[in-house]
């Protein structure tokens, strides 16, 4: 599975947000962007927009910016929702991703 696969990015992002919630810290702005995940801005916007619409994250405002009618802006209180936590705990596709991400981490370290 590629590092830029939708489900890999979603898993990493939701897992990060859940870890921040459990530690009582705000997510770092330098992690919440397309560059950090190695993807283009339009793809990042698509991911955030859909995570928000599907109820997995909160703290997003959809506004009209130039030719983009639903540009997602993350607010300071951007975080995972209980539905997002359940999604990463129960989604069977994430089982494969979880193993994949662990394998990559072992290779890198």
Residue frames relative to the residue before (quaternion, step in Angstrom):
aa qw qx qy qz dx dy dz
X 1.0000 0.0000 0.0000 0.0000 0.00 0.00 0.00
X 0.4426 -0.7257 0.4711 0.2358 3.58 -0.84 1.00
X 0.6061 -0.5785 0.4177 0.3515 3.57 -1.17 0.65
X 0.7278 0.4076 -0.2441 0.4946 3.60 1.13 -0.60
X 0.3505 0.7277 -0.5052 0.3040 3.58 1.25 0.35
X 0.6171 -0.5900 0.3806 0.3553 3.57 -0.97 0.90
X 0.7291 0.4487 -0.2587 0.4474 3.58 0.73 -1.04
X 0.5936 0.5438 -0.3668 0.4664 3.60 1.12 -0.53
X 0.6748 0.4824 -0.2939 0.4749 3.58 0.88 -0.93
X 0.6454 0.5171 -0.3184 0.4633 3.59 0.92 -0.90
X 0.6536 0.5103 -0.3220 0.4569 3.60 0.88 -0.88
X 0.6780 0.4968 -0.2974 0.4529 3.58 0.81 -1.00
X 0.6732 0.4992 -0.2959 0.4582 3.57 0.92 -0.92
X 0.6947 0.4652 -0.2872 0.4675 3.59 0.79 -0.97
X 0.6267 0.5243 -0.3343 0.4697 3.59 1.02 -0.75
X 0.6424 0.5149 -0.3175 0.4705 3.59 0.96 -0.83
X 0.6682 0.4981 -0.2988 0.4649 3.59 0.89 -0.93
X 0.6435 0.5118 -0.3206 0.4703 3.59 1.01 -0.77
X 0.6380 0.5152 -0.3221 0.4731 3.59 0.98 -0.81
X 0.6364 0.5169 -0.3263 0.4705 3.61 0.99 -0.80
X 0.6397 0.5309 -0.3197 0.4546 3.58 0.95 -0.88
X 0.6899 0.4835 -0.2831 0.4584 3.59 0.87 -0.95
X 0.7064 0.4353 -0.2614 0.4932 3.60 1.09 -0.65
X 0.4308 -0.7267 0.4410 0.3030 3.59 1.28 -0.20
X 0.5529 0.5866 -0.4040 0.4324 3.58 1.10 0.71
X 0.5051 -0.6226 0.4992 0.3288 3.54 -1.23 0.47
X 0.5361 -0.6089 0.4641 0.3556 3.58 -1.05 0.67
X 0.4769 -0.6846 0.4800 0.2711 3.57 -1.01 0.84
X 0.5189 -0.6690 0.4455 0.2910 3.56 -0.85 1.02
X 0.6534 0.5383 -0.3260 0.4208 3.59 1.02 -0.70
X 0.6537 0.4717 -0.3146 0.5013 3.58 1.27 -0.18
X 0.6941 0.4882 -0.2693 0.4554 3.58 1.10 -0.65
X 0.5953 0.5378 -0.3990 0.4440 3.58 0.55 1.16
X 0.6803 -0.5156 0.3568 0.3797 3.52 -1.29 0.44
X 0.6338 0.5593 -0.3361 0.4154 3.57 0.93 -0.87
X 0.6338 0.5456 -0.3318 0.4365 3.58 0.92 -0.86
X 0.7432 0.3901 -0.2054 0.5033 3.58 1.01 -0.86
X 0.4582 -0.7238 0.4184 0.3019 3.58 1.29 0.01
X 0.5606 0.5748 -0.3941 0.4472 3.55 1.09 0.77
X 0.5858 -0.5713 0.4299 0.3817 3.58 -1.26 0.21
X 0.6701 -0.5360 0.3463 0.3790 3.55 -1.22 0.57
X 0.6516 0.5254 -0.3345 0.4330 3.62 0.89 -0.85
X 0.6399 0.5123 -0.3163 0.4775 3.57 1.04 -0.77
X 0.6303 0.5264 -0.3187 0.4734 3.62 0.99 -0.85
X 0.6547 0.5090 -0.3078 0.4665 3.58 0.89 -0.93
X 0.6263 0.5437 -0.3215 0.4569 3.58 1.01 -0.87
X 0.6684 0.5064 -0.2926 0.4596 3.57 0.91 -0.96
X 0.6875 0.4741 -0.2888 0.4681 3.59 0.79 -0.99
X 0.6339 0.5394 -0.3278 0.4470 3.58 0.92 -0.91
X 0.7324 0.4340 -0.2507 0.4609 3.59 0.80 -0.95
X 0.5983 0.5295 -0.3698 0.4743 3.60 1.06 -0.57
X 0.6520 0.5042 -0.3055 0.4768 3.58 1.04 -0.79
X 0.6853 0.4906 -0.2883 0.4545 3.59 0.82 -0.98
X 0.6969 0.4613 -0.2682 0.4792 3.57 1.07 -0.73
X 0.5281 -0.6834 0.3745 0.3373 3.58 1.31 -0.02
X 0.4745 0.6916 -0.4301 0.3339 3.61 1.22 0.35
X 0.7650 0.1591 -0.1183 0.6128 3.58 1.25 -0.37
X 0.1802 -0.7489 0.6247 0.1279 3.54 -1.32 0.41
X 0.6642 0.4928 -0.3651 0.4274 3.53 -1.25 0.29
X 0.5420 0.5651 -0.4140 0.4642 3.55 1.10 0.78
X 0.1398 -0.7558 0.6339 0.0859 3.55 -1.06 0.81
X 0.2216 -0.7586 0.5988 0.1297 3.56 -0.88 0.97
X 0.0512 0.8122 -0.5742 0.0895 3.56 -0.59 1.17
X 0.5086 -0.6121 0.5029 0.3373 3.52 -1.30 0.29
X 0.0422 0.7726 -0.6293 0.0728 3.55 -0.76 1.12
X 0.8186 -0.1430 0.0279 0.5556 3.55 -0.45 1.28
X 0.8230 -0.1845 0.1452 0.5173 3.60 -0.67 -1.05
X 0.6035 0.5535 -0.3586 0.4481 3.59 1.26 0.05
X 0.2808 -0.8092 0.4921 0.1555 3.61 -0.33 1.21
X 0.7953 0.2295 -0.1082 0.5506 3.62 1.09 -0.61
X 0.0981 0.8161 -0.5592 0.1082 3.57 0.73 1.06
X 0.2916 -0.7841 0.5201 0.1722 3.62 -0.65 1.05
X 0.0823 -0.7686 0.6339 0.0258 3.57 -0.80 1.06
X 0.2942 -0.7569 0.5582 0.1701 3.55 -0.74 1.05
X 0.3135 -0.7533 0.5585 0.1493 3.52 -0.92 1.00
X 0.6943 -0.4790 0.3213 0.4304 3.63 -1.21 0.29
X 0.7211 0.4167 -0.2497 0.4940 3.60 1.11 -0.57
X 0.2252 0.7860 -0.5332 0.2171 3.61 1.20 0.59
X 0.2242 0.7806 -0.5538 0.1833 3.60 -0.70 1.06
X 0.5947 -0.5406 0.4573 0.3807 3.50 -1.37 0.14
X 0.3396 -0.7173 0.5704 0.2117 3.57 -1.17 0.60
X 0.6683 -0.4585 0.3644 0.4586 3.61 -1.22 0.14
X 0.6161 0.5371 -0.3436 0.4624 3.60 1.07 -0.67
X 0.6398 0.5186 -0.3151 0.4717 3.59 1.06 -0.75
X 0.6294 0.5218 -0.3245 0.4758 3.58 1.04 -0.80
X 0.6542 0.5030 -0.3067 0.4743 3.57 0.91 -0.89
X 0.6256 0.5582 -0.3295 0.4341 3.57 1.00 -0.83
X 0.7195 0.4222 -0.2737 0.4787 3.62 0.81 -0.89
X 0.6501 0.5172 -0.3214 0.4545 3.60 1.14 -0.49
X 0.8074 0.3337 -0.1343 0.4676 3.59 0.97 -0.84
X 0.5636 0.6241 -0.3972 0.3675 3.61 1.14 -0.39
X 0.4107 -0.7488 0.4676 0.2279 3.57 -0.58 1.16
X 0.5912 0.5603 -0.3766 0.4413 3.62 1.08 -0.57
X 0.6359 0.5419 -0.3323 0.4376 3.58 1.07 -0.64
X 0.5306 0.6070 -0.4203 0.4163 3.61 1.16 -0.38
X 0.6625 0.4857 -0.2948 0.4882 3.57 0.96 -0.88
X 0.6651 0.5042 -0.3010 0.4613 3.58 0.93 -0.91
X 0.6181 0.5526 -0.3469 0.4383 3.57 0.96 -0.84
X 0.6715 0.4806 -0.2889 0.4845 3.57 0.95 -0.86
X 0.6373 0.5327 -0.3169 0.4579 3.55 1.02 -0.83
X 0.6684 0.4933 -0.2988 0.4697 3.57 0.88 -0.93
X 0.6383 0.5148 -0.3274 0.4694 3.62 0.99 -0.76
X 0.6387 0.5222 -0.3262 0.4615 3.60 1.01 -0.80
X 0.6444 0.5098 -0.3143 0.4755 3.58 0.97 -0.84
X 0.6492 0.5194 -0.3200 0.4543 3.59 0.93 -0.89
X 0.6555 0.5077 -0.3146 0.4622 3.59 0.99 -0.81
X 0.6429 0.5175 -0.3178 0.4668 3.57 1.03 -0.77
X 0.6781 0.5046 -0.2898 0.4490 3.58 0.92 -0.93
X 0.7323 0.3808 -0.2406 0.5107 3.60 0.92 -0.82
